[in-house]
Amino acid sequence: MMTDMSKSRLASRSQGRRLPDYFELIEDELRRRGGGGGGAAKRPSSAKAVPRAGKHPGAASAFSRASGNNAVVVKALSYGAGAASARNVLAYQSKEEKAHDQDGREVTDLRDAVRSWEREFGNRKGSQDILRLTYELENANRDDIARGLASLAEDGFRQPGDTDRTYAFSVSEGVKGGTRLQFALVIAHEKKDRSDRSSANRVPAEIENVRVIDDRLDRALRDAGTTPVSRYPAEFSSGPKGLTATLHAMQRAGAEVTLSTKARIEERPGRSGRYELGEVRREVTTRDHKVLTAEGRTVGVLMQTRQPRDFMHLLLSGPANVDRNQFILAGRDFLREQFAGHRYAYAVHNRHDLEKHPHLHVIVALRHASGRSLNPNIRDFTEWRVRFAEMARARGIPIDRQKRIERAGPAPVKRWEWEMFRRMGATAPSNVVDKVMARVRDTPTAPKRQDARVRLEQSQRSVGRVIEMLEKIAKDRSAPSTARDLSHDLSVGLRREYQRLETAVREGRDPTREKGEEHMLRSTPISAAQARAAKETLANTALSVAAKIANASDRLIFEQATKIIGKVVGLQLDSRVAKNRDRAEAGKDKRTSDSLETKSATGRDHVAEQGVVNKSSSNRAVDQSRIARSNAEHDSPEKDRPDRQRNQQRDREIPKSIKLRPPQEKDRDRSR
């Protein structure tokens, strides 16, 4: 007899649309529990029937929600730094009800709460992205100062060639009729564009670097005819806001501020501009406060800052049909257990609006009382969802933890994804377009188990091809011995590691949480020629195998896998070459070509690359040619023999020096 669940599934398929795979998970769970997949299994109606999430977490979660339970939401809305950001979050928290702190006390005075949070942030340091130097000058002229700074920018502020940095300066009246020069330099890494993630051009905010910059700046000013008299202590500021504040502070007594930078916005018709670091430096000189703010924002977008995070704005949300008081108590218990030792405050929203989801807005200081800092990641949030769900179920709330992939709703769109879609439209990456459109149309999404199974099978085939390729090289007698040995070691290590991961998945363990084994590779020193031959062998074999793969997706995955293998091979071979070079430099490696001929496979490989003939080889062609040359010499005319005999006699008459050394014994009697 067919169940209603199966009927609805068949009806949905006949209409051309597929229901989420939760039903399939529920059938698997019923079959595992003994109810059968196609029989008239009775669906549980209480939260007590929810299976444990140890062996089958995905099925248990879907089974729990299909039984009437709701999914818990624990996510970070934002991170902030500084008292001003904390004030904004505390004010937003208290828009409906007064917040409560970690001790259960009501936050009645917002100003007093902000001061206490500010003391919490007092010990941390900013990223120190902008250096500010202030000088008192004599015989100063603004044009001379501008000329001296421009010449220094062309040469480099910290070292020759460092010519891409943004700087700003202003000239105003100083003390005792002198001139005051305020100079600001961006010492953070300035990105080529917004996609640049490097930080190679960053100057650490250390006293040695400040002295170097100060010396070069002093020399440039003196070359321009301006004499620095004194300098005030150096100051630092952090982030784009720190840069804007520095530019505004340089407007002392209405002074003009000159900003020189390569950062610009490339105008694109029909689309928003693109921030990039151009080739030509441009200058802006102004007294306008708004112009400086706009220019500082342009430079700040491309500045690779390392602004610290002081607190986290956390959201705990529940279903609309929940007991509000019990939900709030569960959230309080969770915060007390999870963030013990941290300063936090929480407030309730939608307590009395029964049609909306109740939720808690929580501000949590990332610094622990012991001095450690909290740096949450995906695993932390997954664990927090599990713990919050346990707290809620302990108070009788039917709630369950949830992963993003198990959610039957559109995934949230990140800001950069929406910005990319807004700028590029249909030309954006397909995954970004699908994600944004699913969010706009509110299209429910379900776990694509079949797609995941296809990707798993592709990965298995790719790993199998890589192992097969390595084993083929290891058995190929015509390949260099270095490549054979290395391929054998890598194939053994890959096979063992893959079997370990398969065992973990089969037994229900998370393979990402398990520590992998260490597989030994050979460390025998080799020459650069051997390393080059091994790399070429592996690369050529990988290309030949990839050319035979007809499926484009399989070929791409295989090429990605071999690229990683190539990096591992390159590092391992380079280390062995470096070890050989170190031994040669230390004078420890004094082997001659004759001694190399009796070495192992690796040594014979080196001999073959150096062109040395091995007389003990089993190659019959080589032996026959050597014997033929010997017979030709023996059959030569008689007139050639006396010369050869005289040469041999001369060689015998040359005395050979033989040094005799006593044995190196520790307890030898030195009195003899």
DAURJO-V309155 format. One record per residue. N is the residue number from 0. RES is the residue in three letters. SS is DSSP state (H for helix, E for strand, - for the rest). PHI is phi in whole degrees, 0 to 359 (999 if undefined). Layout:
BEGIN
n: {N & N}
res: {RES & RES}
ss: {SS & SS}
phi: {PHI & PHI}
END
This chain:
BEGIN
n: {0 & 1 & 2 & 3 & 4 & 5 & 6 & 7 & 8 & 9 & 10 & 11 & 12 & 13 & 14 & 15 & 16 & 17 & 18 & 19 & 20 & 21 & 22 & 23 & 24 & 25 & 26 & 27 & 28 & 29 & 30 & 31 & 32 & 33 & 34 & 35 & 36 & 37 & 38 & 39 & 40 & 41 & 42 & 43 & 44 & 45 & 46 & 47 & 48 & 49 & 50 & 51 & 52 & 53 & 54 & 55 & 56 & 57 & 58 & 59 & 60 & 61 & 62 & 63 & 64 & 65 & 66 & 67 & 68 & 69 & 70 & 71 & 72 & 73 & 74 & 75 & 76 & 77 & 78 & 79 & 80 & 81 & 82 & 83 & 84 & 85 & 86 & 87 & 88 & 89 & 90 & 91 & 92 & 93 & 94 & 95 & 96 & 97 & 98 & 99 & 100 & 101 & 102 & 103 & 104 & 105 & 106 & 107 & 108 & 109 & 110 & 111 & 112 & 113 & 114 & 115 & 116 & 117 & 118 & 119 & 120 & 121 & 122 & 123 & 124 & 125 & 126 & 127 & 128 & 129 & 130 & 131 & 132 & 133 & 134 & 135 & 136 & 137 & 138 & 139 & 140 & 141 & 142 & 143 & 144 & 145 & 146 & 147 & 148 & 149 & 150 & 151 & 152 & 153 & 154 & 155 & 156 & 157 & 158 & 159 & 160 & 161 & 162 & 163 & 164 & 165 & 166 & 167 & 168 & 169 & 170 & 171 & 172 & 173 & 174 & 175 & 176 & 177 & 178 & 179 & 180 & 181 & 182 & 183 & 184 & 185 & 186 & 187 & 188 & 189 & 190 & 191 & 192 & 193 & 194 & 195 & 196 & 197 & 198 & 199 & 200 & 201 & 202 & 203 & 204 & 205 & 206 & 207 & 208 & 209 & 210 & 211 & 212 & 213 & 214 & 215 & 216 & 217 & 218 & 219 & 220 & 221 & 222 & 223 & 224 & 225 & 226 & 227 & 228 & 229 & 230 & 231 & 232 & 233 & 234 & 235 & 236 & 237 & 238 & 239 & 240 & 241 & 242 & 243 & 244 & 245 & 246 & 247 & 248 & 249 & 250 & 251 & 252 & 253 & 254 & 255 & 256 & 257 & 258 & 259 & 260 & 261 & 262 & 263 & 264 & 265 & 266 & 267 & 268 & 269 & 270 & 271 & 272 & 273 & 274 & 275 & 276 & 277 & 278 & 279 & 280 & 281 & 282 & 283 & 284 & 285 & 286 & 287 & 288 & 289 & 290 & 291 & 292 & 293 & 294 & 295 & 296 & 297 & 298 & 299 & 300 & 301 & 302 & 303 & 304 & 305 & 306 & 307 & 308 & 309 & 310 & 311 & 312 & 313 & 314 & 315 & 316 & 317 & 318 & 319 & 320 & 321 & 322 & 323 & 324 & 325 & 326 & 327 & 328 & 329 & 330 & 331 & 332 & 333 & 334 & 335 & 336 & 337 & 338 & 339 & 340 & 341 & 342 & 343 & 344 & 345 & 346 & 347 & 348 & 349 & 350 & 351 & 352 & 353 & 354 & 355 & 356 & 357 & 358 & 359 & 360 & 361 & 362 & 363 & 364 & 365 & 366 & 367 & 368 & 369 & 370 & 371 & 372 & 373 & 374 & 375 & 376 & 377 & 378 & 379 & 380 & 381 & 382 & 383 & 384 & 385 & 386 & 387 & 388 & 389 & 390 & 391 & 392 & 393 & 394 & 395 & 396 & 397 & 398 & 399 & 400 & 401 & 402 & 403 & 404 & 405 & 406 & 407 & 408 & 409 & 410 & 411 & 412 & 413 & 414 & 415 & 416 & 417 & 418 & 419 & 420 & 421 & 422 & 423 & 424 & 425 & 426 & 427 & 428 & 429 & 430 & 431 & 432 & 433 & 434 & 435 & 436 & 437 & 438 & 439 & 440 & 441 & 442 & 443 & 444 & 445 & 446 & 447 & 448 & 449 & 450 & 451 & 452 & 453 & 454 & 455 & 456 & 457 & 458 & 459 & 460 & 461 & 462 & 463 & 464 & 465 & 466 & 467 & 468 & 469 & 470 & 471 & 472 & 473 & 474 & 475 & 476 & 477 & 478 & 479 & 480 & 481 & 482 & 483 & 484 & 485 & 486 & 487 & 488 & 489 & 490 & 491 & 492 & 493 & 494 & 495 & 496 & 497 & 498 & 499 & 500 & 501 & 502 & 503 & 504 & 505 & 506 & 507 & 508 & 509 & 510 & 511 & 512 & 513 & 514 & 515 & 516 & 517 & 518 & 519 & 520 & 521 & 522 & 523 & 524 & 525 & 526 & 527 & 528 & 529 & 530 & 531 & 532 & 533 & 534 & 535 & 536 & 537 & 538 & 539 & 540 & 541 & 542 & 543 & 544 & 545 & 546 & 547 & 548 & 549 & 550 & 551 & 552 & 553 & 554 & 555 & 556 & 557 & 558 & 559 & 560 & 561 & 562 & 563 & 564 & 565 & 566 & 567 & 568 & 569 & 570 & 571 & 572 & 573 & 574 & 575 & 576 & 577 & 578 & 579 & 580 & 581 & 582 & 583 & 584 & 585 & 586 & 587 & 588 & 589 & 590 & 591 & 592 & 593 & 594 & 595 & 596 & 597 & 598 & 599 & 600 & 601 & 602 & 603 & 604 & 605 & 606 & 607 & 608 & 609 & 610 & 611 & 612 & 613 & 614 & 615 & 616 & 617 & 618 & 619 & 620 & 621 & 622 & 623 & 624 & 625 & 626 & 627 & 628 & 629 & 630 & 631 & 632 & 633 & 634 & 635 & 636 & 637 & 638 & 639 & 640 & 641 & 642 & 643 & 644 & 645 & 646 & 647 & 648 & 649 & 650 & 651 & 652 & 653 & 654 & 655 & 656 & 657 & 658 & 659 & 660 & 661 & 662 & 663 & 664 & 665 & 666 & 667 & 668 & 669 & 670 & 671}
res: {MET & MET & THR & ASP & MET & SER & LYS & SER & ARG & LEU & ALA & SER & ARG & SER & GLN & GLY & ARG & ARG & LEU & PRO & ASP & TYR & PHE & GLU & LEU & ILE & GLU & ASP & GLU & LEU & ARG & ARG & ARG & GLY & GLY & GLY & GLY & GLY & GLY & ALA & ALA & LYS & ARG & PRO & SER & SER & ALA & LYS & ALA & VAL & PRO & ARG & ALA & GLY & LYS & HIS & PRO & GLY & ALA & ALA & SER & ALA & PHE & SER & ARG & ALA & SER & GLY & ASN & ASN & ALA & VAL & VAL & VAL & LYS & ALA & LEU & SER & TYR & GLY & ALA & GLY & ALA & ALA & SER & ALA & ARG & ASN & VAL & LEU & ALA & TYR & GLN & SER & LYS & GLU & GLU & LYS & ALA & HIS & ASP & GLN & ASP & GLY & ARG & GLU & VAL & THR & ASP & LEU & ARG & ASP & ALA & VAL & ARG & SER & TRP & GLU & ARG & GLU & PHE & GLY & ASN & ARG & LYS & GLY & SER & GLN & ASP & ILE & LEU & ARG & LEU & THR & TYR & GLU & LEU & GLU & ASN & ALA & ASN & ARG & ASP & ASP & ILE & ALA & ARG & GLY & LEU & ALA & SER & LEU & ALA & GLU & ASP & GLY & PHE & ARG & GLN & PRO & GLY & ASP & THR & ASP & ARG & THR & TYR & ALA & PHE & SER & VAL & SER & GLU & GLY & VAL & LYS & GLY & GLY & THR & ARG & LEU & GLN & PHE & ALA & LEU & VAL & ILE & ALA & HIS & GLU & LYS & LYS & ASP & ARG & SER & ASP & ARG & SER & SER & ALA & ASN & ARG & VAL & PRO & ALA & GLU & ILE & GLU & ASN & VAL & ARG & VAL & ILE & ASP & ASP & ARG & LEU & ASP & ARG & ALA & LEU & ARG & ASP & ALA & GLY & THR & THR & PRO & VAL & SER & ARG & TYR & PRO & ALA & GLU & PHE & SER & SER & GLY & PRO & LYS & GLY & LEU & THR & ALA & THR & LEU & HIS & ALA & MET & GLN & ARG & ALA & GLY & ALA & GLU & VAL & THR & LEU & SER & THR & LYS & ALA & ARG & ILE & GLU & GLU & ARG & PRO & GLY & ARG & SER & GLY & ARG & TYR & GLU & LEU & GLY & GLU & VAL & ARG & ARG & GLU & VAL & THR & THR & ARG & ASP & HIS & LYS & VAL & LEU & THR & ALA & GLU & GLY & ARG & THR & VAL & GLY & VAL & LEU & MET & GLN & THR & ARG & GLN & PRO & ARG & ASP & PHE & MET & HIS & LEU & LEU & LEU & SER & GLY & PRO & ALA & ASN & VAL & ASP & ARG & ASN & GLN & PHE & ILE & LEU & ALA & GLY & ARG & ASP & PHE & LEU & ARG & GLU & GLN & PHE & ALA & GLY & HIS & ARG & TYR & ALA & TYR & ALA & VAL & HIS & ASN & ARG & HIS & ASP & LEU & GLU & LYS & HIS & PRO & HIS & LEU & HIS & VAL & ILE & VAL & ALA & LEU & ARG & HIS & ALA & SER & GLY & ARG & SER & LEU & ASN & PRO & ASN & ILE & ARG & ASP & PHE & THR & GLU & TRP & ARG & VAL & ARG & PHE & ALA & GLU & MET & ALA & ARG & ALA & ARG & GLY & ILE & PRO & ILE & ASP & ARG & GLN & LYS & ARG & ILE & GLU & ARG & ALA & GLY & PRO & ALA & PRO & VAL & LYS & ARG & TRP & GLU & TRP & GLU & MET & PHE & ARG & ARG & MET & GLY & ALA & THR & ALA & PRO & SER & ASN & VAL & VAL & ASP & LYS & VAL & MET & ALA & ARG & VAL & ARG & ASP & THR & PRO & THR & ALA & PRO & LYS & ARG & GLN & ASP & ALA & ARG & VAL & ARG & LEU & GLU & GLN & SER & GLN & ARG & SER & VAL & GLY & ARG & VAL & ILE & GLU & MET & LEU & GLU & LYS & ILE & ALA & LYS & ASP & ARG & SER & ALA & PRO & SER & THR & ALA & ARG & ASP & LEU & SER & HIS & ASP & LEU & SER & VAL & GLY & LEU & ARG & ARG & GLU & TYR & GLN & ARG & LEU & GLU & THR & ALA & VAL & ARG & GLU & GLY & ARG & ASP & PRO & THR & ARG & GLU & LYS & GLY & GLU & GLU & HIS & MET & LEU & ARG & SER & THR & PRO & ILE & SER & ALA & ALA & GLN & ALA & ARG & ALA & ALA & LYS & GLU & THR & LEU & ALA & ASN & THR & ALA & LEU & SER & VAL & ALA & ALA & LYS & ILE & ALA & ASN & ALA & SER & ASP & ARG & LEU & ILE & PHE & GLU & GLN & ALA & THR & LYS & ILE & ILE & GLY & LYS & VAL & VAL & GLY & LEU & GLN & LEU & ASP & SER & ARG & VAL & ALA & LYS & ASN & ARG & ASP & ARG & ALA & GLU & ALA & GLY & LYS & ASP & LYS & ARG & THR & SER & ASP & SER & LEU & GLU & THR & LYS & SER & ALA & THR & GLY & ARG & ASP & HIS & VAL & ALA & GLU & GLN & GLY & VAL & VAL & ASN & LYS & SER & SER & SER & ASN & ARG & ALA & VAL & ASP & GLN & SER & ARG & ILE & ALA & ARG & SER & ASN & ALA & GLU & HIS & ASP & SER & PRO & GLU & LYS & ASP & ARG & PRO & ASP & ARG & GLN & ARG & ASN & GLN & GLN & ARG & ASP & ARG & GLU & ILE & PRO & LYS & SER & ILE & LYS & LEU & ARG & PRO & PRO & GLN & GLU & LYS & ASP & ARG & ASP & ARG & SER & ARG}
ss: {- & - & - & H & H & H & H & H & H & H & H & H & H & H & - & - & - & - & - & - & - & H & H & H & H & H & H & H & H & H & H & H & H & - & - & - & - & - & - & - & - & - & - & - & - & - & H & H & H & - & - & - & - & - & - & - & H & H & H & H & H & H & H & H & H & H & - & - & - & E & E & - & E & E & E & E & E & E & E & E & - & - & H & H & H & H & H & H & H & H & H & H & H & - & - & - & - & - & - & E & E & - & - & - & - & E & - & - & - & H & H & H & H & H & H & H & H & H & H & H & - & - & - & - & - & - & - & - & - & E & E & E & E & E & E & E & E & E & - & - & - & H & H & H & H & H & H & H & H & H & H & H & H & H & H & - & - & - & - & - & - & - & - & - & - & - & E & E & E & E & E & E & E & - & H & H & H & - & E & E & E & E & E & E & E & E & - & - & E & E & - & - & E & - & - & - & - & - & - & - & - & - & - & - & - & - & H & H & H & H & H & H & H & H & H & H & H & H & H & H & H & H & H & - & - & - & E & E & E & E & E & - & - & - & E & E & E & - & H & H & H & H & H & H & H & H & H & H & H & - & - & H & H & H & - & - & E & E & E & E & E & E & E & E & E & E & E & E & - & - & E & E & E & E & E & E & E & E & E & E & E & E & E & E & E & E & - & - & H & H & H & H & H & H & H & H & H & H & H & H & H & - & E & E & - & - & - & - & - & - & E & E & E & E & E & E & E & - & - & - & - & - & - & H & H & H & H & H & H & H & H & H & H & H & H & H & H & H & - & - & - & - & - & E & E & E & E & E & E & - & - & - & - & - & - & - & - & - & E & E & E & E & E & E & E & - & E & - & - & - & - & - & E & - & - & - & - & H & H & H & H & H & H & H & H & H & H & H & H & H & H & H & H & H & - & - & - & - & E & E & - & - & - & H & H & H & - & - & - & - & - & - & - & - & H & H & H & H & H & H & H & H & H & H & H & H & H & - & - & H & H & H & H & H & H & H & H & H & H & H & H & - & - & - & - & - & - & - & H & H & H & H & H & H & H & H & H & H & H & H & H & H & H & H & H & H & H & H & H & H & H & H & H & H & H & - & - & - & - & - & H & H & H & H & H & H & H & H & H & H & H & H & H & H & H & H & H & H & H & H & H & H & H & H & H & H & - & - & - & - & H & H & H & - & - & - & - & - & - & - & - & - & - & - & - & - & - & H & H & H & H & H & H & H & H & H & H & H & H & H & H & H & H & H & H & H & H & - & - & - & - & H & H & H & H & H & H & H & H & H & H & H & H & H & H & H & H & H & H & H & H & H & H & H & H & H & H & H & H & H & H & H & H & H & H & - & - & - & - & - & - & - & H & H & H & H & - & - & - & - & H & H & H & H & H & H & H & H & H & H & - & - & - & - & - & - & - & - & - & H & H & H & H & H & H & H & H & H & H & H & H & H & H & H & - & - & - & H & H & H & H & H & H & H & H & H & H & H & H & H & H & H & H & - & - & - & - & - & - & - & - & - & - & - & - & - & - & - & - & - & - & -}
phi: {999 & 275 & 282 & 297 & 297 & 290 & 298 & 297 & 292 & 292 & 294 & 294 & 291 & 293 & 276 & 93 & 232 & 246 & 288 & 303 & 285 & 299 & 296 & 297 & 295 & 294 & 298 & 298 & 292 & 295 & 295 & 292 & 276 & 101 & 277 & 87 & 273 & 254 & 280 & 276 & 277 & 273 & 278 & 293 & 241 & 227 & 288 & 290 & 277 & 291 & 289 & 292 & 269 & 285 & 274 & 231 & 295 & 293 & 295 & 296 & 294 & 295 & 297 & 294 & 289 & 292 & 279 & 118 & 278 & 257 & 268 & 275 & 238 & 228 & 211 & 270 & 283 & 192 & 239 & 218 & 217 & 94 & 290 & 297 & 293 & 296 & 298 & 296 & 292 & 296 & 293 & 293 & 301 & 270 & 286 & 248 & 224 & 290 & 281 & 237 & 267 & 293 & 265 & 84 & 276 & 282 & 275 & 267 & 256 & 291 & 295 & 296 & 294 & 295 & 296 & 292 & 293 & 295 & 295 & 295 & 267 & 293 & 271 & 272 & 246 & 284 & 279 & 54 & 262 & 235 & 259 & 236 & 240 & 235 & 237 & 254 & 242 & 233 & 56 & 264 & 226 & 300 & 295 & 294 & 296 & 298 & 293 & 294 & 291 & 294 & 293 & 292 & 294 & 289 & 272 & 127 & 283 & 261 & 204 & 302 & 97 & 273 & 249 & 260 & 282 & 275 & 221 & 214 & 208 & 217 & 239 & 218 & 287 & 256 & 274 & 55 & 74 & 273 & 235 & 254 & 248 & 250 & 235 & 235 & 228 & 280 & 263 & 286 & 288 & 260 & 285 & 294 & 206 & 289 & 276 & 290 & 243 & 276 & 216 & 287 & 264 & 279 & 257 & 299 & 279 & 243 & 295 & 295 & 292 & 297 & 294 & 296 & 296 & 296 & 296 & 293 & 292 & 298 & 294 & 293 & 292 & 292 & 294 & 274 & 91 & 245 & 253 & 289 & 263 & 207 & 225 & 278 & 302 & 290 & 234 & 233 & 221 & 236 & 73 & 300 & 294 & 294 & 294 & 296 & 296 & 294 & 297 & 291 & 291 & 282 & 276 & 293 & 56 & 71 & 286 & 284 & 247 & 253 & 250 & 242 & 207 & 257 & 286 & 206 & 247 & 279 & 285 & 230 & 300 & 81 & 222 & 289 & 292 & 242 & 282 & 202 & 260 & 280 & 272 & 256 & 279 & 238 & 234 & 231 & 243 & 202 & 252 & 287 & 295 & 290 & 296 & 297 & 296 & 294 & 293 & 296 & 292 & 297 & 291 & 294 & 297 & 266 & 266 & 279 & 267 & 234 & 295 & 287 & 251 & 266 & 214 & 235 & 263 & 254 & 239 & 242 & 238 & 227 & 288 & 285 & 266 & 258 & 290 & 297 & 295 & 293 & 296 & 293 & 295 & 296 & 297 & 296 & 297 & 297 & 294 & 296 & 281 & 282 & 245 & 295 & 95 & 255 & 280 & 208 & 213 & 222 & 216 & 261 & 239 & 62 & 290 & 256 & 273 & 287 & 272 & 248 & 283 & 286 & 205 & 249 & 261 & 237 & 250 & 238 & 288 & 285 & 274 & 280 & 298 & 279 & 107 & 287 & 245 & 271 & 229 & 289 & 228 & 297 & 295 & 297 & 294 & 298 & 294 & 295 & 297 & 297 & 292 & 295 & 297 & 295 & 298 & 290 & 295 & 294 & 257 & 83 & 264 & 286 & 220 & 220 & 286 & 215 & 259 & 297 & 289 & 264 & 275 & 268 & 209 & 294 & 290 & 294 & 263 & 283 & 297 & 293 & 292 & 295 & 295 & 296 & 294 & 293 & 277 & 263 & 65 & 290 & 277 & 291 & 305 & 299 & 293 & 291 & 298 & 297 & 293 & 292 & 293 & 296 & 287 & 294 & 274 & 56 & 276 & 295 & 241 & 227 & 299 & 265 & 292 & 293 & 297 & 297 & 293 & 296 & 295 & 297 & 294 & 297 & 296 & 298 & 296 & 294 & 297 & 297 & 294 & 297 & 296 & 297 & 296 & 295 & 294 & 295 & 295 & 296 & 265 & 277 & 289 & 278 & 279 & 300 & 295 & 298 & 294 & 294 & 297 & 294 & 296 & 297 & 297 & 292 & 295 & 296 & 295 & 296 & 295 & 294 & 293 & 293 & 296 & 295 & 292 & 298 & 296 & 297 & 293 & 295 & 270 & 84 & 264 & 278 & 292 & 287 & 268 & 263 & 280 & 285 & 275 & 261 & 253 & 285 & 245 & 288 & 240 & 296 & 298 & 227 & 272 & 295 & 294 & 296 & 297 & 296 & 295 & 294 & 298 & 296 & 296 & 295 & 294 & 294 & 294 & 296 & 295 & 293 & 291 & 296 & 293 & 270 & 274 & 281 & 288 & 293 & 294 & 298 & 295 & 295 & 296 & 296 & 295 & 295 & 295 & 292 & 295 & 294 & 300 & 299 & 295 & 298 & 297 & 299 & 295 & 292 & 291 & 297 & 294 & 290 & 295 & 297 & 296 & 295 & 294 & 296 & 294 & 293 & 293 & 282 & 79 & 270 & 261 & 244 & 286 & 265 & 294 & 291 & 290 & 292 & 289 & 254 & 277 & 282 & 299 & 295 & 293 & 295 & 297 & 295 & 296 & 297 & 290 & 275 & 83 & 273 & 276 & 267 & 287 & 268 & 291 & 271 & 284 & 290 & 297 & 294 & 296 & 294 & 294 & 293 & 294 & 296 & 296 & 295 & 294 & 296 & 293 & 291 & 271 & 291 & 301 & 294 & 291 & 274 & 288 & 302 & 298 & 292 & 293 & 296 & 296 & 293 & 295 & 295 & 295 & 287 & 281 & 290 & 288 & 255 & 280 & 236 & 256 & 257 & 239 & 293 & 295 & 276 & 254 & 292 & 259 & 290 & 281 & 274 & 280 & 284}
END
